[in-house]
């Protein structure tokens, strides 16, 4: 698929930048800052994991052939793997591709996000 915002190479570089920033944040001497960073990443993961999982379920139910087509795109397939939507390891190219997603079992329970109050 043609890039919309950036190429696969740039995507890999972005992932590496994120990996580097996380590594730098982990070196912080300020525990509160490290805890806040980890919490932000966990919440970010949750905010994306649920809608992506719902989209994948819709695709599987309503457009089963679309899933295999989507999986031919490196960037989409990598995102699916980062969010545990398909099996497999992150495909590594000559550039180091980080594998620093936070597995859902490490996220913990955030009732205000998982079960938002109904208005």
N, C-alpha and C positions, 0 to 999 in steps of 0.2 A: 504494500500500500504506500502511496506517496505521503511523505511527511506533511503534517498540517502546521505544526509549530517548530519542530526540530527533527533532525535525522536520528537514526538508530545510534550512530556514533555519539551524537550530542546527548541522547538519552542516557547512554552508558556514562558519559562524563557527568551528567547531573546526578545520577545515582552515586557515583564516586564522590562528588562534592558533598552529598548528604552524609555518606559514610564518614568522610573526613571531619565534617562538622560535629557529628555525634561523638566521634573519637575525641575531638578537642573538648567538647562539653564534659565528657567523662573525666577529663584531667583537671577539671575545675577544683580548686581547694575549698569551694563553698558548697557544702552538702545540700543546703536549701536550693541552690541553683541547679545542682544535679538532679535533685528530686523533682523540681518543677519541670525541667527539660524532659525527664522520663515520663512524667504525667501528661505533658502536652503531647508527646509522641503516642502514648497509649490512647488518648482521646482522639487524636487525629486518625489513628488506625481504626478505631471503632466507628467514627463518623463516615469513613469510606467503606469499611468492610461490609456493613449491613446493606447499603444500597447496591453495592457491587454484587453481593450475593443474591439479592432480589432480582437484579437485572439478569444474572446468569440463570437463575431459575426460570424466569420468563422466556429467555432465549431457548433453554432446553425444552420447555413445554410447548412453546408456540412456533419456534423456528429452529428445530434441531440441526438442520444443515448449516445454519449460520455459525454455530459454535466452532465447527471444524474449519470454516473459512477464517474466522477471527484468529484462531490459533496459528494460522500461517504467518501472521504479522508478529515480528520479534517483540516490539514494544507492548502490544496487547497481551501476547503470551507471557511476557515477563510480569506484567501487572497481575494477570490471572494467578501466576505462581506465587507472587509476593503476598497475595491475599488468600492463598490456599484454595483457589477456585478450581484448579486443576492440579494433578499430581506432577511431580518432577522437580528437579533441581533448577535453579536459575541457570540459564545458558550463559556460559562465560566465553567471552571473546578474548582477543589478545589483550584488550584493556581489562583491568581488574573490575569485575562487576560485584559490588557489595551484596551481601545477603543479610542485611540488618533489619529486616522487617520484624515486628513484634508479633509472635504467634498469639492467637486469640486466647489460648490458655494462660498466657502471661499477662494478659490485659487486666484481669480482675473484674470486679463487678461494680458498675457505675449506675445505680438505679435511676438517676436523673436522666441519663442518656438512654439506657436500655428501656426503661419504662417511664417515658415522660408523662407528666401530669396532663390529663385530658381537660381541655377547656370547656 
